[in-house]
């Protein structure tokens, strides 16, 4: 055998292996696509099952509610004698409602009045008392404190301005 025939046979063998590898890869890709399509169909079927179960639960609830309504209607008719309200049972205004009321019986307590009259004067706030001594607290102690070294300057708008020099000069170093 010559060198050229081995090379020619080796080439054919290599081409055969490459063709077999390409065929296997193509078949693998087709199988992978088929598996993915089946998987998506399974997911779609599961979603349909969940939707149908929810619809079934809704229909069961509606059926039970309607059967309960029929049972209640039968009880109303037979046992309790309830009937639907008619237009004559409703009141037209507050005067009709007030006509059903009765005057206060003798010896009944006075009604509780919450709102004050127009001419009544509201009492002032009580003074703060120290819980330790029981004496009223001095008003000067209740005034808000100002830090030392700051002077507030009021401009015409009502806002207060604090000079930065006062704060910088009093800052610890």
Secondary structure, 3 states (H helix, E strand, C coil): CCHHHHHHHHHHHHHHHHHHHHHHHHHHHHHHHHHHHHHHHHHHHHHHHHHHHHHHHHHHHHHHHHHHHHHHHHHHHHHHCCCCCCHHHCCCCHHHHHHCCCCCCCCCCCCCCCCCCCCCCCCCCCCCECCCCCCECCHHHHCCCCCCCCCEEECCCCCEEECHHHHHHHCCC
